Amino acid sequence: MRNQRQKTSMSSIFPTTPENLQNALSKKFENNPDVSFTVYEVQKKKIAVFFITYQVKPGKVEQHLLSNLLDSDKEWTNTDILNEIPLHNGKQVENMEELLDGLIQGQIFVYIDGENSALTYPMVNIEDRQVDTSDTESVVVGPKTAFTETLSTNLNLLRWRVRSTDLVIEEVKFGKRAKTKGRLAYIKSIANQTDINTMRQRLEEMDVDQVDDVHMLMQYVEDSSFTLFPQFYTTELPDRASYSLLRGRVCVLLENSPSVIIAPTTFLSFYESPEDLYMRWNTGTFLRFIRVISFMITLLLTPMYVASVTFHYEMIPTELLISIGESRASVPFPPIFEALLLEFLIELLREAGARLPTKIGQTIGIVGGVVIGTAAVQAGITSDILIIFTALSALASFTAPSYLMGTASRVLRFPMIILAGSLGIFGIMYGICLLLIHLLKIKSLGRPYLTPVYPFRAKDFNKIVFRLPPQFQGRRFASYRPKDKRRLNKKKSAAKKDIDK
């Protein structure tokens, strides 16, 4: 109790003089020249105006505050300034912690000599970029807009899509030393209260110096930190975020981050795309199947080749076996080493292409792949058939709409190749069993990761595994346990009558 009283008395600095306040701020900011502190005298009363110069909009202080404050003969008080100067969101601050937080967030402060508090107004100078298309989630059909690094812009994009009073946006702050603003968004009439409370609790209990991006935040609040698989979906597309909110999920937005966290998430959600909703239901279903099959190709195609060539020749047709034998006749390395080498080269080219400027990266990826692949075959380092398999595996990994899931599948390919080269088909089966056991143990915000496959929910298959015509999707995804399970009236949506009937 005594420590608490001492802390309160130390943080409470008012009433004081402008000179004492200036000295206190100089000590806190180590005499930083960017902290502007000016003392004016109006009717023989000192008024201090202070802010960080580069964080406040240029000219707005003089135009909206000082012109009204200094051109008057009135003896100002805090109440008079709040009532008579036309500035929004003004409030009183009574302790040093709030004052310092406000300064570094771009607020301007006014202190009148002898008052019990200082006044603060938000005049932050936000450096933002215009709304543009997403680089990581490309879409052909549907809206092209993407989130930006500015929280207010992202909230505006979200509000424009979910125009409902049920959309709740709660303020959260992250970072003990470098504070970052964030928002927890959900639709109160749909989202499960347990999911809301769980996410809110995890966000509030974070004790970390700084959070720069939602991908960093996601690692602090996810259920398991020892898995390759992402447990929350991150998206740059406002339509995916709004669609997820209407399905009963919660979203987390963060200042300075162009992505949004969506939770809870299932494994199959990472192979959904917003384009599936804008296409015909049968076309959308076909594309989803293509993506899921691509995950299996990424994981198993190269390991199956290594296992077959090393241990199980009888699995290969005779004509193909002769062709493989001829292509590997000059290769001195075992298939496992050959496969690992090629996979490493492909990952090296992919990483180099991603880090270089766009035009140069594309050139390096195409030319480097052709030149290195051709040279490797001619030098007898690898076989041309294995190049085809590894290229197909790499191509299949890029069909995943989620970059994080695509990366996880590529990393898993390496231990699968080692198991295939060591134990053959039995090694592959052993790896698949371990992978399934691992996926069964993963949870996303406390929800099973493999739902609706396990636990089995047949009614949810037409919402995430495949699609049916819209009039047959009258209920929301039951695995998320939304408050409102119905999303449309089947009878009215199925009735198609001409206007003259």
ZARO-646535 format. One record per atom (N, C-alpha, C): residue in one letter; x, y, z. Coordinates in pm, whole numbers, plus 50000, padded with zeros to 5 digits. Atoms other than C-alpha are relative to their C-alpha. Layout:
BEGIN
aXYZ/...
// end
This chain:
BEGIN
m500834988050000/m500005000050000/m500875012550000/r499114988649992/r502835023850091/r500685002649865/n499364998450131/n504625017049757/n499035005849898/q501014995150093/q501385023549573/q499785015050020/r500174985849973/r500945057349747/r501195008149951/q498824993050046/q504525067049674/q500015001349848/k500054999750146/k504095057949308/k499005010349950/t501034990450041/t500905078649284/t500475014350020/s499544986549974/s502485109049446/s501135004049904/m498924996950092/m505535106449219/m499485002849860/s500524998150135/s503455103948902/s499135012549990/s500824988150001/s501215133249002/s500895012350009/i499074988750004/i503085165248901/i499295013450010/f500744987349999/f500315191248906/f499385002350138/p499614987750071/p499945218649015/p501505002550010/t498574996650005/t503395231248918/t500175012749918/t499734988550086/t505045259248724/t500474995149864/p499515004150133/p505835258248350/p501494997049999/e498575002449996/e509545260148433/e500324986250058/n499785013249940/n509405229648659/n499574988849904/l500485009950096/l507395210848398/l501004998349885/q499025000750108/q509945219548129/q501254992550045/n498835007149948/n512795207248347/n499744985050011/a500355014249987/a510965174448417/a500004993249864/l500035005950134/l510385168648043/l501404999249941/s498635000350051/s514005177247960/s500764988050055/k499335011749942/k515195150348199/k499474987149940/k500585012250056/k512775124648061/k500464997549857/f499645001350142/f513715131547697/f501475003049974/e498554998050014/e517435137347763/e500325012349914/n499794987350071/n517235173547636/n499864998749848/n500245002050143/n515895162347299/n499565013149936/p500384987250062/p515775192947068/p498684999649925/d501265001250073/d512665179546892/d498795002150089/v501114997149909/v510535185347204/v499845015150008/s500254985750000/s509075219947150/s499245003850127/f500644995549876/f508235237547479/f500075015350001/t500074985450008/t507065273747455/t499065005250108/v500824993949895/v505735295447737/v499515013749951/y500624987350038/y503295323547647/y499425006650124/e500614992749888/e501885350547873/e498755007049951/v501304994350035/v498205359447844/v499375005350128/q500574993749882/q496775384448093/q500814996550126/k499055002349890/k499855380048314/k499964985750055/k500035014149959/k499245342348332/k500804992049898/k499155008050088/k501805318248190/k499254987749948/i500615011750065/i500565292347943/i501094992949920/a498985008050069/a502915264647825/a499354991249894/v500455008650109/v502375247247491/v501204991549958/f498865008650029/f504565216847424/f499564987649923/f500275011450087/f504745188247173/f501304995749935/i498865004650080/i507185167846962/i499795004849857/t500234992350123/t507685187746644/t499614991449881/y500245007750122/y507805160746376/y498804990750009/q501165008649986/q504795142046517/q498685007649995/v501214991650004/v502345171146494/v499875005949862/k500234994650134/k500755183446172/k500485014549991/p499484986350012/p502585214946053/p498875010149978/g500974989350018/g500545246746084/g498724998350076/k501285002249933/k497655230546269/k500025005950141/v499904994549865/v498955242046611/v499715014849997/e500214985650009/e499095278546506/e498595003549956/q501294996650059/q495875278046305/q498834997350094/h501175004149923/h493555259846544/h500135002550150/l499854998649855/l495065264746889/l500565013650039/l499334987949954/l497485293746927/l499255012649957/s500724988150046/s495445318046718/s498825003250091/n501124997949909/n492455313346949/n500475002950142/l499534999049862/l494515311247266/l500665013450027/l499204988049976/l496755341747222/l499325012949956/d500674987950049/d494425365847041/d498855004350089/s501104996749908/s492065367747338/s500565006750124/d499624993249877/d492195390247643/d499454992850123/k500645007349891/k490515363847856/k501044993150087/e499165007949909/e492105348148164/e499554985449989/w500415013550034/w492015312148043/w500094990650120/t499945011649911/t491235281848256/t499834987649915/n500165012550076/n491155245348153/n498584998549949/t501415001450040/t487375245648145/t499665009249885/d500284990650108/d487255276647926/d500594995349867/i499375004650125/i489705262347674/i499234988249942/l500745011650050/l487805229447649/l498665004049941/n501344996250044/n484485247647602/n500015009749882/e500084989150095/e485455276647378/e500924998549879/i499135001950116/i488315265647152/i499524988049920/p500635010750081/p486885244846863/p500984989149958/l499165011550028/l489145214346887/l499344987650058/h500675012349958/h487885178546914/h500924991450087/n499315010449921/n488835151047159/n500995005750101/g499164994749895/g490395174047417/g499674993850135/k500215005649867/k490855160247766/k501085004850095/q499054995849898/q492665166748092/q500874988250043/v499035010149957/v495805147648202/v500585004650133/e499594996249866/e496865146648564/e501294993450047/n498785006649955/n499955124348580/n501024999349887/m498884999850094/m503335121548410/m499944988549900/e500045011450090/e502735086748262/e499115002849878/e500904996750110/e499745098248056/e500585011049913/l499444988950075/l501535129947956/l501094995249904/l498935005250085/l504595111447824/l499444991249889/d500625008450104/d502435085847642/d499375008549892/g500634991250098/g500495113947477/g501015007049911/l498994993250079/l503635132047366/l500554991149889/i499405008850100/i505135102047188/i498974994849900/q501045004050095/q501765095147021/q499555011649912/g500314988850089/g501675129446856/g498955009450052/q500974990849943/q499485149047096/q500685013050040/i499514986949956/i499865185847182/i499415003050136/f500434997649863/f499655197347544/f500015015050029/v500114986249953/v498595230147703/v499924999650152/y500064999449854/y499355238148066/y499965014550046/i500174986749944/i498165269148251/i500575000050141/d499314999249871/d500275279648549/d499004999350116/g500825001549880/g498685267548873/g498854990449987/e501115009450016/e496115243648721/e500394986150051/n499785013449947/n495695208148856/n500194989549891/s499855009650110/s495985192048511/s500415007649875/a499664994450132/a497225197548156/a498954995449900/l500945003550106/l495065197347845/l500764993649884/t499375006750114/t495835174647552/t499034998949884/y500785001250122/y494615174047191/y500794991449901/p499305008150101/p495445147746925/p500145007749869/m499724993550129/m497095164546626/m501114992549927/v498925008350050/v499235135646509/v500165001549849/n499664999350142/n500965138346173/n500314985949951/i499885014050040/i500425103846023/i500574999149858/e499425002750132/e502655092645737/e499424986949948/d500655012150049/d500575068245535/d500114999249848/r500015001950145/r500355053845187/r498564997649954/q501335001550054/q497335052044962/q499594985349995/v500525013650010/v495105021544948/v500354994449863/d499535006150125/d496514997844686/d499644985250001/t500245014450006/t496364961444580/t501004992750088/s499145008249915/s497914933544785/s501064993149916/d498915006850069/d501294919544683/d500074985250037/t499875013949953/t501054887244886/t498734991849977/e501265007150024/e497384878344820/e499365005449873/s500514995350129/s496704883544453/s498654993549970/v501325005150038/v493094880044335/v499705004449857/v500394997050137/v491704878943982/v498575005149997/v501404996249994/v487984881244060/v499715005350140/g500364994449870/g486684903744338/g500725013050028/p499364987249965/p487784935644518/p501514999050005/k498534999950006/k491424945444479/k500635008050114/t499434991549896/t491834969244775/t500644991650110/a499285006849893/a494214959845056/a500215009650116/f499704992049882/f494944971745407/f501335007349984/t498754992549998/t497694997245470/t500604999550141/e499354999849869/e500015004645765/e499325009550097/t500674990349915/t497615030945905/t498754993950060/l501115006449931/l495165018546166/l498675006549965/s501264993150030/s492525045246095/s499504996449860/t500395004050137/t492545036345722/t499444985849999/n500465013949995/n492164999245799/n498634998950067/l501325000149934/l489265005746037/l498935005549907/n500954994550097/n487605026745769/n499644989849894/l500275010550100/l487984998945511/l499114989050056/l500805010549937/l486514974045757/l498575004750024/r501344994449975/r483594996745851/r499195001249871/w500714998850126/w482755002445487/w499424986649955/r500485013250042/r482314965045441/r499014994050099/v500925005149899/v480574956745768/v499255012050058/r500764988349956/r478014984645804/r498904995550095/s500935005149899/s476384972446121/s500395005650135/t499734995549863/t476024985746473/t500474988550088/d499545011649923/d476814950346590/d501524998349993/l498555000950010/l480444954746481/l500635007450118/v499354994349881/v482374960346804/v501505001049974/i498574998050016/i485884974846791/i500555005050133/e499444996849870/e487734974547123/e501455004649986/e498634994950003/e490924994147185/e500914991550087/v498975007149924/v494014975047296/v501345006649970/k498674994550017/k497614986247344/k501044989450030/f498945009949987/f500784965847308/f501335007250021/g498674994649981/g504324971847421/g500155007350132/k499774993949870/k505664980947762/k500815012849987/r499164988150017/r508275005847639/r499635007749873/a500434993650124/a507315013147277/a498564995849974/k501415003750004/k503525013747285/k499455001049858/t500645000450130/t501525004446976/t498504997950018/k501455001149991/k497795009146930/k499484988349917/g500635011050072/g495594980146823/g498514999950025/r501455001449985/r491954969946791/r499614985149994/l500625013350003/l489984938146864/l498605001949943/a501274998250071/a487034935346623/a499224986949996/y500895011650010/y484054911746627/y498585005049986/i501434996850008/i480314911146563/i499324993650120/k500455004849870/k478684908046902/k498804990649992/s501175008750012/s475504891046778/s500334986749933/i499615012450070/i477464863646595/i501164993050070/a498785006249947/a480914857746750/a499754993250134/n500115007449874/n481224832147028/n500715007850111/q499454991949892/q481804849447361/q501294994150057/t498775006449951/t484434823847465/t501205004049915/d498914995950089/d486554832347158/d500395014550026/i499724985849973/i486234869547232/i500785001550130/n499344998849870/n487204865547597/n501414994249997/t498685006250007/t490114842347516/t501005009049930/m499094991050072/m491624865947259/m500275012650080/r499804988049919/r491064896247480/r500964997450116/q499135003249887/q492744879047774/q501454998349956/r498635002050049/r495774868447569/r500655013249961/l499454987050037/l496204903647436/l500345008450122/e499794991949880/e495874919847778/e501144994850085/e498975005849914/e498304895847945/e501395000449938/m498684998950063/m501134902647699/m500875009850078/d499044991349931/d504194917347871/d501285000049918/v498894999850095/v506644926647597/v500375014649973/d499544986350021/d508724957347515/d499345006749880/q500474994050124/q507494962647160/q499394989449909/v500625008650101/v505204947246896/v499925008049871/d499914992350124/d505944958646540/d498984995949895/d500855004850108/d503624937246329/d499114988950053/v500925010349954/v500684913246358/v500634986149994/h499345013150005/h502944884246258/h500844997650124/m499305001249873/m505044891346565/m499004998250114/l501055001249898/l501904895846776/l499414986050001/m500595013350012/m500524862846647/m500834989550072/q499145009749934/q503534844046785/q499885000750152/y500174998749855/y502824857547134/y498674994450049/v501345003749954/v499114848547145/v499524986549946/e500465012750055/e498944815846948/e500114988950105/d500115010849903/d498264782747123/d501314992450017/s498755007749993/s501544765147038/s501095007249923/s498874993350065/s504944780446960/s500974990349936/f499045010050046/f506624747646862/f499514992549877/t500505006450120/t504814740346539/t500325008749879/l499784992650124/l505524749946178/l498735006549948/f501264995750059/f501844755346106/f499485012750068/p500624988049941/p500294789846156/p498634996550057/q501285003049935/q497364788246397/q498955010949979/f500924989250035/f495844821746296/f500285004149856/y499844995450138/y495234834945947/y500305015050001/t499734985850017/t496774868545853/t499685003849856/t500444995950133/t495294887145558/t500205014949980/e499954985950040/e495764919945373/e498735004349930/l501214997250077/l492314918045212/l498835003550093/p501164996349916/p489394937045375/p498804990949980/d501165008550023/d486844914245209/d500144986750073/r499815012249923/r488374883245369/r499755002650149/a500214996649860/a488384900645708/a498525001750031/s501434998049976/s484734911345677/s499234986949988/y500635013150016/y483724876845552/y500224991450124/s499715007849880/s485444861045853/s499225005150120/l500804994449890/l483714884846095/l498564995249993/l501395004450016/l480344875145952/l499854985050019/r500055014349970/r481234838546004/r500164997250150/g499915001749856/g481724844646376/g501405000150055/r498634999549951/r485474849446401/r500345014050050/v499554987149949/v487414877546567/v501245004249922/c498864994450072/c490004900446409/c500795009150093/v499114991249924/v492984919046555/v500765008749899/l499304990450085/l494324950546386/l501065006950082/l498864993949931/l497604967746472/l500515011849919/e499394988550066/e499045001846395/e501344996049938/n498765002550074/n501925000946141/n500064986149938/s500015013350060/s500864966746011/s498924999449892/p500995000850107/p499124960745674/p499194987050000/s500715012749992/s497764926845786/s499094999650122/v500975001649892/v494924915746012/v500004985350042/i500095013749948/i494804884946237/i498554995650002/i501335006049996/i491764862246196/i500074987550085/a499995011649910/a490974837046470/a498574996750043/p499165011950019/p490064809246525/p500064996149852/t499775004250138/t491294792146208/t500204985049995/t499785014250020/t491254756746077/t501074997849893/f498975003350099/f493854739045862/f499505002549859/l500544998550135/l491584739245558/l499695014549965/s500254985850028/s490914776645596/s501165006349924/f498844994650067/f494434782945468/f499994996849851/y500115003350141/y493404768045134/y498725005649940/e501114992250053/e490344790145096/e500535012949940/s499684987150058/s490464821244883/s498725008049986/p501214992050021/p488024850444866/p499414998449861/e500515002050135/e487784843244494/e498984988749992/d500945011250003/d485914811044574/d498565004950017/l501344994849975/l482954832244689/l499465007549879/y500454991950114/y482864853544374/y499814991749874/m500185008850115/m482964824044133/m498794991050018/r501065010049992/r480364797944055/r500384989650104/w499715009049889/w480044772944338/w500794987849956/n499285011950046/n481244743544127/n501455003349961/t498634995750031/t484284763144000/t500805002350128/g499334997849873/g485124773944355/g500384987050069/t499715013149941/t484904738044476/t501184993449930/f498905006050076/f487214726144198/f501345006350040/l498744993249965/l489834752444285/l500454996550141/r499625004149864/r489724743044653/r500624986149999/f499435013450011/f490334706744565/f501415000649941/i498684998450061/i493254717544345/i501025004250105/r499064995149899/r494844735844638/r500334989450103/v499745010649901/v494434707144884/v500864989049939/i499175010150069/i495834682344628/i501435005249982/s498664994050014/s498744706444573/s500804998650128/f499295002149873/f499604704044943/f500564985850007/m499535013950000/m499834666144907/m501144998049901/i498925001050099/i501964669744592/i501285006050057/t498834993549941/t504304693844770/t500674991150103/l499485007949889/l504674670545064/l500544986449956/l499745014150026/l504854636544892/l500664996749866/l499545003850134/l505934638444526/l501494996649998/t498555002749999/t509704641344571/t500374988550095/p499715011849915/p509804617444873/p499604986849936/m500415012550066/m507864591344671/m501014996149893/y498985003150101/y510434594144390/y501244994250069/v498805004749930/v513324589944637/v499784985950055/a500285013349944/a511664560044809/a499944989449890/s500155009850108/s510824543044477/s501344996649936/v498715002450066/v514254547344321/v500984993050095/t499065005649904/t516084537344641/t499634985850042/f500405012849941/f514024507944771/f498974992249917/h501195006650055/h510914500244564/h499955001349847/y499994999450147/y511814495444196/y498754994149940/e501165006950057/e508794472744150/e498795009249986/m501124990750009/m506454502644195/m500045008149870/i499834991650119/i507794519543880/i499744991749875/p500195007250127/p506544509043533/p501334997949928/t498735004050061/t509234492043325/t500565010949909/e499524989750092/e509424519043055/e500555012150075/l499544988549922/l509714546643314/l501264996650078/l498815004249925/l512264526443514/l501235000449911/i498874999350093/i514474523343204/i500435014449978/s499694985950021/s514214560843145/s500715006050122/i499364995049877/i515104568143510/i501424994750011/g498665005949994/g518034544143494/g500975006949906/e499134993250096/e519404561143182/e500365014150047/s499734986349956/s519054596143332/s500915000350122/r499185000349878/r520764585143657/r501324992449978/a498805008150025/a523534565343488/a501285007650031/s498784992249978/s526034593743516/s499995007850133/v500104992749873/v524894606543860/v500694991850108/p499265007949901/p527354595844133/p499395000250139/f500564998449866/f525154605544428/f498774991350019/p501245007249972/p522374585444598/p498805009249982/p501194991750024/p518794597444531/p499695009850112/i500334991149889/i518374612344880/i500855012649996/f499114988350007/f521404635044842/f499655008649879/e500374993050123/e520384643944487/e498745008550021/a501264992949977/a516854653744599/a500195011850096/l499774989349903/l518014673944900/l500775011649937/l499234989650067/l520514692644685/l499115008649910/l500894992550090/l517894702144426/l498995008450078/e500964992549919/e515354712344691/e500675012350062/f499294988849941/f517964734144858/f500265010949895/l499754990250106/l518834750844524/l498725007649965/i501274993350030/i515154758144456/i499645010050108/e500284990749890/e514704773544800/e500965011849997/l499014989250010/l517884793744745/l499585009949892/l500464991350108/l516564807344415/l498745007650040/r501244993449957/r513164814944567/r500305011350098/e499684989849900/e514674833844860/e500755011649936/a499274989350069/a517064853144635/a499065008549916/g500964992750081/g514224862644401/g499075008750083/a500884992349914/a512084874544692/a500705012150060/r499274989249934/r514824896544840/r500505010649901/l499524990450100/l515954913044515/l498855008949953/p501074991950059/p514014941544347/p499164991949903/t500995008250071/t510934929444160/t500474995249863/k499625003950137/k512194929943801/k501244991150000/i498795008249993/i515624916243891/i499694986450060/g500365012649935/g514074889744118/g499344990349905/q500655008850099/q511864876343839/q501034994449902/t498975004550094/t514834874643604/t500894989450062/i499145009649932/i517024856843859/i499274986750018/g500765012349979/g514244831843933/g499884991549875/i500205007450126/i513614822343569/i501344995649940/v498725003050064/v517114824743424/v500854990950088/g499215008349909/g518784810343735/g499524985750003/g500545013649999/g516434780443739/g500354992349875/v499705006850127/v516954772543371/v501494996949988/v498555001750017/v520734777743371/v500544989650098/i499475009349899/i521444759343697/i499484985949976/g500575013350025/g519054730843613/g500674993149882/t499345005750119/t520564725643266/t501444996250029/a498595002849970/a524114728043394/a500154988250095/a499935011249905/a523404703643679/a499804986749930/v500225012550074/v522064677343437/v501214996849912/q498855002450090/q524944681643190/q501254996250078/a498825003349919/a527504679643471/a499844986750071/g500215013049936/g525974647143599/g499765001050150/i500274998549857/i525084661543940/i498614994850035/t501375004549973/t521374653243910/t499404995049869/s500715005350117/s518914636543674/s498905009749957/d501024990950051/d516464655043452/d498614996550051/i501325003849949/i513484635043581/i499775005650139/l500154994549865/l514124645943939/l499775015149996/i500244985750014/i514244682243822/i498535002749973/i501434998550028/i510724677643686/i499194998450128/f500755002549877/f509474663444018/f500185011450101/t499774989349903/t511104690144233/t499355013249953/a500644987950053/a509814717744003/a498494999450022/l501435001549973/l506274703844029/l499685001950147/s500224998349855/s506574702044408/s500095014650040/a499874985849968/a507774738044427/a498825008049945/l501144993150060/l505034749444190/l498734997850081/a501205003149923/a502364731944396/a499965007550133/s499974993149871/s503524749144716/s499535014549987/f500404986150019/f502744783344564/f498515001649976/t501454998950020/t499054775244513/t499275003550129/a500634996749873/a498344780444884/a499785015050009/p500244985649987/p496664814644932/p500785006350114/s499264995049885/s498534818045263/s501494997649979/y498555001350014/y502264824945235/y500594991850114/l499485007349885/l502844810945585/l499774985149986/m500285014250018/m501174777845504/m500844994249886/g499155004750109/g503064775045175/g501434997850046/t498655001549947/t506344780245358/t500104987750090/a500005011849911/a505424753945619/a500044987149920/s500015012350081/s504704728045349/s501354997749933/r498685001750063/r508064734645180/r501044995450102/v499065004449897/v509954730645507/v499774985450035/l500315014049966/l508154697745581/l500514990249896/r499545008950107/r509334683845248/r501384994250031/f498645004649974/f512924680945373/f500034987950096/p500005012149917/p512284656945668/p499304988249933/m500675011050071/m509914636945445/m500964993449902/i499005005750092/i512724632345189/i501014991550077/i499055007649918/i515114621145464/i499394986850045/l500685012449959/l512564595745593/l499854990549882/a500165008550119/a511904583145238/a501324993849959/g498715005450038/g515614579245165/g500574990350102/s499495008849895/s516204561145495/s499184987250015/l500885011449974/l513154538245529/l499044996949886/g500875002750113/g511394539745194/g498555004050029/i501444997249982/i507574538645186/i499634999850147/f500305000549857/f507544529245554/f500385013150068/g499614987049946/g509394561345632/g498995010849966/i501024990250038/i506834581645436/i498754998250084/m501195002549917/m503954564845620/m500245004250145/y499664995849864/y505744570845949/y499935015250012/g500064985449999/g506114607745861/g498585005149993/i501404995850011/i502444610645760/i499274997950132/c500645002749871/c501314594646087/c500425010350105/l499524989849907/l503504618346289/l499365013649970/l500604987350039/l502134647746092/l498535000750041/l501415000249960/l498504637346151/l499845001350151/i500074999149854/i499114632446523/i500295014450045/h499654986249966/h500734666646537/h498845009549969/l501124991350037/l497834683246352/l498804998150093/l501115002749907/l495324666346584/l500215007050134/k499714993749871/k497074681846884/k499935015349993/i499984985450013/i497134717446745/i498595005650023/k501254992749980/k494434741846853/k500205014449957/s500014985950037/s493534776246730/s498995007250087/l500844993149903/l492174798347007/l499144990050078/g500695010449926/g491214766247185/g499124990949916/r500845008150089/r489364752046881/r500884989749926/p499225010150073/p490484719546706/p500435005049862/y499404994950123/y492764726946410/y499484992749876/l500425008050115/l491444698846186/l498494999549982/t501444999850020/t487754706246225/t499705004849858/p501045009449958/p485434696446054/p500344985349976/v499605013950017/v487434664945975/v500074993050135/y499975005149863/y488174659446344/y499965011950095/p501145009249994/p485974662846534/p499115001349877/f500745000850126/f483804651946245/f498675007450010/r501264992450008/r481024676446156/r499595000549853/a500385001450141/a479334666645830/a499365012849947/k500714988150047/k477254698745816/k500955011349961/d499064989350030/d480374720145793/d500854997349876/f499175003350116/f481944702445495/f499685008849880/n500374991950115/n479974723145243/n500375014750016/k499594986249979/k481384755145391/k501505001949992/i498554998349998/i485094747945399/i500724989949912/v499375010050086/v485914715645209/v499535001949856/f500554997350133/f483604722044913/f498865009950016/r501084990149997/r480854746344820/r498774994449932/l501285002750063/l477194741944741/l499425013249951/p500634987450040/p474924767544571/p499635008450123/p500204991449883/p474384797744801/p498724997450076/q501265002049930/q470754789444877/q500004987750090/f499895011849913/f471894756845040/f501025002150112/q499074996749892/q474284774445276/q499345009750097/g500804991449913/g471764787845519/g500565001450140/r499464999449863/r473824781545833/r501495003249998/r498594996649986/r477154794345952/r500814987850042/f499085010749963/f480184773046030/f499794996250146/a500405003949865/a478974753546334/a501184997550092/s498835003149917/s482484744546454/s500475012150080/y499634987949926/y483034780946560/y498975003450109/r501064998049903/r479834779046767/r499535014650007/p500474986149998/p478424812946664/p498695001250077/k501264997649928/k475594828646861/k498814998749907/d501065000750100/d473454832546551/d500454990249892/k499565010650093/k473744800446346/k499455001849859/r500644998650131/r471484811246057/r500475012849932/r499544988450076/r472774834545785/r499065004149886/l501004996250100/l469914833545530/l498804990850010/n501245007750001/n466354821245485/n499974991349874/k499915009150115/k466504790345264/k498785000949909/k501225000150081/k462864791745152/k499905012349911/k500114987750079/k462964828045044/k501105000849895/s498914999250097/s466364825244877/s499864989849889/a500165010350102/a465354793444692/a498825003049907/a501184996750082/a462094808544560/a500415009349888/k499634991850116/k462734821644209/k498745001549913/k501244997750075/k459584836544066/k500155012249911/d500054988350087/d459034859643775/d499095010450060/i500784989349940/i457504893043855/i498534999249963/d501405000750042/d454294884543667/d499274988250060/k500675011749941/k453574853143875/k499345003850130/
// end
